[in-house]
């Protein structure tokens, strides 16, 4: 069975993301922003072992050597970067298609 570990900075990012999504009125209710982030986390923990992963381009390796993507909706795709050792996955970075890094994928 695989084990998924999130770097502390990724967990902090998820907390900040909830606030950003609510404060910028992407969601009318904070609970909906929480559910949105929970779906990303659920996808990572449930699908990282079975979802096809790709090697990260050299210029983005500081985020992690592999990545998978999660299409949250028609406008936003999340890229989850990680390191893998046997059945242990360390989540080391996250970005979306609205960020500069996504242009290099």
N, C-alpha and C positions, 0 to 999 in steps of 0.2 A: 504494500500500500504506500502510495506517495505521501510525502509530507511537504506542505507549503509553508514557507516562512517569509514574512514581509520585513524588509529593513524598516527600522524605526522611522526614517524619513518618508517612506511610502505611507505608513500609517498616519503620520502627521499630515501628509498631502491630502489623504482622503478626508480627514477632518476639515482641512481648509477648503477643500472642494465643495463640501456641503454648504459652507458659509458663502462661498463665492456664487454658487448656483442660486442660492436663495436671495442674497443681497443684490445680485444683478438681475433679479426677477426672471431667471430662466424657469423657475418654479414658483408658483404662488404660495405654496405651503412648504415649510421647512421639512415636514414629513416626507413630501414627494422627493425632495433633494436627497434625503437620507435613503429612501428606497432606490433611487437611481444609483447611488454609490454602492449600496448593498448588492445590487445586481452585478456590478462590475466585480466586486469582491467574490461573489458567488461563482461567477463565470471562471475566475482565476482558480479558485480552490477546487471546483468540480471538473473543469475541463482542461487544465494545463497539461495533464498527462496524455490525454487522448487527442487534443486539438493539434493539427499539424503546426509545427514551429518552423521558423526560418532563422538563418544565421544573420546576425546584425551586421550591416556594413561597417567597415573598419572605422570610418569617421564617427560612428555612434557607439562604438564598443564600450565607451565609458558608462553607458546606460546598462549594459549587459550583453553577453555574447549571443544570446538567442532572444527571439520575441515571438509572440502570438498577437493576434488582433481580435478585438471585440467590437462589433458594430452595434452601438447603442441605439441608433436611430438613423434616419436617412441623411442626417447632416454630420453626425459625429461617429468616428471610429477611434477606439482606444488601442494603443500599442503598449503591450505589457512586456517589459524586458526582464530577463532572468538568467541565472546561472543554474546549472543542473549538475548534481553529483549523485549518480545512481538514481534512487527514487526520491531525492530531496531537491526541492525547487526553492531557490532564494530569489524573491522578487526584488529587483534592484533598481528598476526605473519604470516610469509610466509617462506616456505622452498621448496627445491626440492629433488628429489631422489638422487642427487649427494652429498647431505649434510649428515652429521653424524646423524642428528635428524631423517631422513627418515628411518634409520635402526631400529628405535624403534616403528615405526607404524605398 
